[in-house]
Amino acid sequence: MKPNIIYIYADDLGRGMLSCYGQKLFKTPNIDRLAAEGMRFEHAHGCAVCAPARASLLTGYHDCHAGAWSYTTGGVYKNISRGQMTYDEVRELVNNTSFNERADEEFLATLARKAGYVTGQVGKLEWGFSTTPERLARHGWDYHYGYYDHVRCHGFYPPFLFEDGRRVDIAGNTDIDCGRTPNSSECPENLAKRRDLTGKAVYSQDLFNEKIDAFIRNNADGPFFLYHPSQLPHGPISVPEIHPGVRDVEGITEYEKEYASMVLRLDDTVGMILNTLEELGILDSTMIIFAADNGHEVYYKEEGRCHHRWDLAGREFDNITYHYTSLRGGDVFNGNDGFSGKKLASLEGGTRIPFIVRWSAIAEKGTVSEHLLANYDTMPSLAELMGVECPSWKDGLSFLPVLRGKPAREHDSVVFAGRLGPALVTPDGWKVRFINSKRLFQLFYLPDDRQEENNLAGQHPGKLRELATKMLKACDGNFYHGFWDNHKAVRLDEYLKGDAADDAFPTVERYQE
């Protein structure tokens, strides 16, 4: 019997927010249980931001290619609430957006279908910034419930969601912005808006929990593949009440408690899934993967206490010569686990993610793996588990042997895009970044320099050339493709304006100085 698979995808969850990765102020007991009964990965990389991470997960490609996919526009579904567009008109608009995929392209769920799995997705949309039931069907989902628009996911009280393409109105949720709260620094006015639950009757994660539980029960005879891309703990901060697990913690503000409560609501979902699987007697025949899309983000900004753009003295982080760190930014949680950078940055704090696998066939339960793993390795790993062939043109490598305690082929490097340009990391800890705006390389040796403060580019020109050449090849010959949003055509137009037009296709030799 093939094992069931549940993939839980946290949104903007820094690994430092989990107690199994070192969080000290509160516990995440259910996620910790996954780690204790499974395997926790120390060197797992996602992308620097959510849209490419989700596309990378579903396609098995890294996000520095010249254009394996395109992103849709977010916010279009708000036009339904405004009365400006019908649902059919929105679908036509999104479906006519260019997708640069092969005619024979395979996605994570289409492979699962080929293996005989029932596939289901519950939660945040799985592609770009808007999607449709036609796109979800193309990607292989038998069942889907949740948001179809990324912008609407920034609120947690949607007036409507979609189930298998049908609009489902949520009684008591009346705000066309889904109850979105302010995302600026904390103040009494913002607190009052968050605590005002007028028109906010049903929290989205509660809806997701109901559908997740139902999908598992309806398909308990298996095999099934369930994908849960959660909104949590992406901001703006919004939670019905402060979670008991953090309510009495001293030394943190109410705003910080609310954010921690969002993390704990997701931990509760993990606990609910474990309980359902145990009740049905299928826990040991189910692989559970818990991961995040990108690194930490700071949503709990408070004047004079915590910020993500500048330090407590007012100096701005450029993440080139002066990096964001938890200490400098005032993050009491140390959400990026001591690394520099956070979401959007190609620094380790922007791309190192929590990655945990619970599976009864894991050779040594409760272990920590040093295997270099990328987000796009999920497809070949699950294909091997399900007994189907992964297309040869994908970028990932299976980590399934690692779980079984056997030797596995490891990447000689993994690559990812960032706001400033691409980065590449090797298994032994060498890392190269290219800063497009400054036309410069940075070279770090992470075992001695966790926070990427000591640029070794001038001291190791041979290593720089070796890694930069690999990175340029991964970027299909143009470092521009290492911008996280290179899949938006408008970005190329902007990039080619002015002085940059003379330098649109950089080479390693030109920027080695």
N, C-alpha and C positions, 0 to 999 in steps of 0.2 A: 504494500500500500504506500503510495507516495505521500509524503508529509504535507499537511496544510502549511500555508505561509501567511504570516501577518507582518506587514511592514508599517511601522509607526514613524511618521516623519514630523518631527517637531519644527517649529518655525522660529528662526532667530534664537534658538536655545544655545547659549554658550555652555561648553562642557563643564565649566566651573560652577554652574548652577546646580549640578547634581552631586549629591553627597558621595556617590561612588567615584567621582572624579575630584573630590576634595572640598565640596561646599561645607562650611563649618557652622553656619547660622541656623540651618534647618535641615531636615532629612527628607529624602525622596525614597521612601521605603520600597515601593513597588518596582521602580526602575532599578534600584539597588539589588532587588531580588533577581531581576533578569541577569545582572552582572554576576551575582553570587552563584547562580545556577547555570551560567553560560560562560561567555568569553567577552572581555572588554578590550577594545582596540585602542592603543595609545597613539598610533600614527595614522589616523583616518582623516582624509581631507574631503571636504565638500567643495562648493564654489564660494565666491565672495558675497553672493547675493542670491535671492530665492529663485527668480525666474530661470536663470541658466541652470541652477542646481536641479530643479524639477525636470527640466528638459534633459539634462545629462543623465539623471537617474532612469528616465523612461526610455531613452534612446541608446544608452551605452557609449555615448561620445563625450569627450571633454569639451569645454566651452571656449577653446581658442581656435577653433576651425574657422574657415573663411565664410561659412554660412550653411551649416547643416540644417538649421531651422530658422524660423522667423517668429518674432513676438507680435501678438495682437495688442490692440489698444485697450487700456483699462478704463472703467467708468461708464462704458456704453450702456450697461444694464440699468443704470439710474434713469435713463430716458424712458424706461417702461413706467416707473413710478411717477415721472413728470408728465406722462401722457403724450410724450413727443414721438415715441416709436412703439410699434407693436413688437411682441416677442418674435414673430416671424421676420420682421424687418431687421431686428438685431441679429438673428441667426444668419440671415443672408449677408449682412455686412461682415460678420466675423468669418463666415465660411469662405468668403471671397478674398480674404487676406492671404498673401502669398505664403505658402509653405514649401520650402526647398528640399523636399524629401525624395528619396529614390522611389521608383514605382514599386520595387519589391522590399521596401523598408519594413523592418520588424521593430516592434516596441515590446516593453517588458510584459505587458498584459497579453499581447498577441502570441508571444511565446508560451505563456501560461495556458492560453486556450489550446494551442497545438498539443500541449502535454495532457489535455483532458481536465484542466482546472476550471471551476467556476470562478469568474473574476468579479471583484467588487471594489468600488472606490467610494469612500465616505469622507467628506470634509471640504477642505479648500480645493479650488480648482487645480488640476494637475498640469496645466500648460499655459505659459505666457501670462497675459493679463486679462484675457477673456477667452471663453471657450463655448462650445455648443454641443448638443447631443450627437451631432454628426461627427465632430472631432473626437469625442469620447469613444464612440463606436469604432472609429478608425484606429484608435489606440488600443482597442481590445477589451473594453469594459462591458461585461454583461449587465452589471447593475451599477448605478451611480446616484449619489445623493449629496447635495451640498450647494456651494456657491459656484457660479459660472463667471464671476468677475472679481479680479484681484482687489480692486479699489473697495468694493463692498466688504471684502474680508477684513478691512480695518475697523469694522464695527462688529459687535458680537450679538446684536439683536435684530436679525434680518426680518423684514416684513414678508419676504418670500424666499424660498429656496427651490431647488429643482430635484425631482426624482425621476430618473429615466426619461428626462426631457420634458416632463410635465411640471408646470409651475405649481408649487405648494405654498399657499398663504399660511403665515404663522400668526394665529390669533393673539392679539395684544401687543404685537410689535408693529409700530406705526411710523417709525422714522425712516424716511427714504435713504438716509445715510447709515442705516443699520445701527443707530445708537452710537455712532462714532463720537468719542470724547476728544477734548483738546490734547495736543501732543507737545505743548510748550512746557516751560518750567512750571513746577507746582506753585499754586497760589490758592487762596480761599475760594476764588470764583471757580477755578477748575475742579476743586474738590467738590463743590456744591453741584456742579454739572454731572460729575461721575456718580454721586450719591443719589441724584434725582432719577428714579426709575420710571418716570412717566413715559408710557409708550414702549417700555422695555420689559416685557413680561417673561420671555423665554430666552435663556442664554444658549448660544449656538452649540457649545460643547455638550450640553445636555441633550440636544437633539441628535448630535452625532453619536453619543453613547447609546441612545435607544436604537439607532439604525445599525450600529456595529454589533450590538448584542443580538438583534434580530437576524442579521446576515449570518452570523456564526451559527445560531440555532437552526436556521433554515437550511444550512449547508453542512451540518455536523457530520453527515456521512461521507463528505469530502470526495476528492480533494478540492480545497478552495484556496484562492489567493485574494487576501483582503489588504487593500492599501488605504491607510488612514493618514492623509496629509492634514494635520491639525493647524488651526490658526495660532494656537498657543505656543509660546508666550509673546507672539508679535504684538507690538503696540498699535495704537495708543492703549494705555492701560485701561482695562475695563473688566470688572469682576463683580458679581452680585454681592459678595460679602468676603471679608477676610477669612482665610482658611484657618481652621483650628491648629494646623501644624506650624503656623507662624504667628498666631495671634498674640502670644505672650512673650515673644522674643524681645529682649531688651536691646537698646542701642540702635534701633532702626526706626525710620519714620513710618507713618501710616501709608504714604505713597509707596515706599519700598516694600511694605507688607502686602500691599495690593499686587505689586508685580510678582512677589514670591508666591502669592496665592494663585496666580495664573500658572506658574510652573507646577504647583501642587495639584491644581485641577487636572493637568495632563497626567501627573503621576497617579491620580485617582482613576483616570481612564485606563491606564495600564493595569491597575489593580482589578478593575471591573472585567477586563479581558481575561486576566489570569483566573479569576473566580468562575467566569462562564466556561472557560475551557476545562477547568477542574470539575465543575458540576457535570459537564457532558462526557467526562472521561476521555478527552482528546488532547489534554495538555502535552503529554509526551509524544504525541504524533503531530505536533505543530511546531514549526520553527517561527520564532518571534524575533524580528529585527527592530531595534530602536535606534534611530539616528536623527540628525538635524541637517538642514539644508546648508547652512553657513555658520559663521562664527557669531559671537555675542553682539547684541546691540543694547545700548543704554536708553531705556525709555523713561526711567524714574529721575528725570532732571530736576534739581532743586537749586535755586540760586545760592551760591556760596558753599554748596555741599557736594554736588555731583553734576558733571556735564560730560558730553561725548565729543564736543568740538574744541574745547580749550581746557587748560588745566585750571587749578584752583586760584592761580595768580593771574589768570586771564590770557596766558600765552596760547596761541592757536596751534593745534596739532596739524602738521602737514603730512605726517606719516611717510616722510622722506628723510628728513634730518631730525625731526622731533616727533616721536611716535606717541600715540595714545597708549597709556597703560592704566590699569585699575587704580594704582596709587596716585598717578598724576591727575586722573579724572575724578577721583573721589568715589569710586565704585566700592561700596562696602561689601558687596557680594564676591568681588573678584571673578566676575562672570567669564572672563576670557582665560581663566586659569593661569595667570602669571605671564601670558604671552603679550607681545605688543600688537596693537591694532585690534580691530573689531570688524563687524560687517562692512562690506564694500572694499576693504583693504586686502591686498595680496600678502600682507604680513600674516604670521601664523595665527594670530588671534582672529583673523577674518575668515580663515579657511579650515583650521583644525576643528573637528567636530566630535561629539560623542558618537560612538558606534558600538553597539552591544548586540550580541546574538545569543539567544537562549534556544537550545536544541538538545534533545535527549542524547543525540549521537556525538556530542562534543567530547573529545578525548579526556580533557582535564578541565573540569568545571571550576569556575571561579578564578580562572587565570587571566593574565593580561598579556596580550600579544603585541609584539613590536613590529609586526608585519606592516609594510607600507601599503596602505589601502586607499583607493580613490572611490568617490561616489559612483563613478561609471563602471566599477568592478561588480556592482550588484547584478547587472544583467547576465554576464557569463556565469557567475556563481549560482544564481537561481536556475539558469538554464541547465547547468550540470546537475543540480539537485533534482530538477523535474524530469531529467532524462531526454532533453531535446537539444538540438545543436544550436549554438549561438552563431550568428552570421560572422564570417571571418573578417569583415570590414569594420567591426566595432573596435573601440579603443581599450576596453577593459580586459582584466585577467581574473580568473576565478580564484577566490580565496577559500573555497570549500575544503581543499586539503588541509588548510591551516586549522580549521575547526576539528578535523578528524585526527589532528596530531601528526600529519604527514608533511613531507617537503612540498612546497608549492612554488611555482614560478612567480617571481616578484618583479614588479616594474623596476627598470633601471632609473626611472624618474616619473613623477607625476606633474602635470601642468594645470594651471588654472588662471583665469583672467581676473582682473581687478579694476578698480576705478582709475588707477594711474597707469596700468599696463600689466603684462603677464608676469608670472613667476613659475619657477620650476624647482622641485625638491627631489633629492636622491635618498635612497634608503640609509646611507651612512650620514645623512644630515647636512650635506652641502645644499645651498640654496642660492639661486640667482634671480634677481628682479630686474626688469627694465622699466624705467620711469619715462614714459613717452614725452611728457611735457618738458622735462629737463634734458632729455636725450642722454641718459646716463644709465650705467649698470651698477647694481649693488650685488656684492657677493658675501654670503654669511656662512659660518659653520655653526649650526644650531647646537650641537652638544656643548660647545663652550660659550654660546651666545644666544640664549633662549629668547631674548628680547630684540635681537637683530639690530644691535647698536654699533657693532664694529665692522665696517665695510672693508672687506679684504680684497676688493677688486684690484687694487694696485700692487698687492703683495703676491698674488697668485694669478698672473696673466694666463698661464696655461689652463688652469682649472676654469677660469672665466671663459676663455674661448671655447673650451669643450662643452660647458653647460649652456652657454649662450647659443652655440650652434644647434644644440639639441632643441632649445626652446624656439629658435627661429623656424626650425623644421616643423615642430609641433604647431606653430602658428601659421602653417602653410605659406611660409616665406615672407610674412609681413607682421611685424610686431603690433600693428594696429588691431589685428584680430584678437589681441589679448586685452582689449577693453571689455569689461563685463557686458556692456550693452552693444557690442559690435553687430549684433543681429538686428538692430534697428537701422534701416537704411539711412535715416536722417543723420545719424552720427557720422557716417562717412562724408556726407556733404559738409557738415560742420568742420570735420577734421581737415578737409582739403582746402579750407579757406586760408587766405593770407600766407604767412611764412611757411606754414605746415605743408602747403601744396608742393613745395620744392623738396619735401622730405617725407613723402607719403609712404615710401617703401624702404625703410631703414635696413641696413645690413650690419652684421656683427662687427666687421672691420671699421666701419665709420664711427661707431660709438664705443670703441674699446678704450679710449683714453680715460 
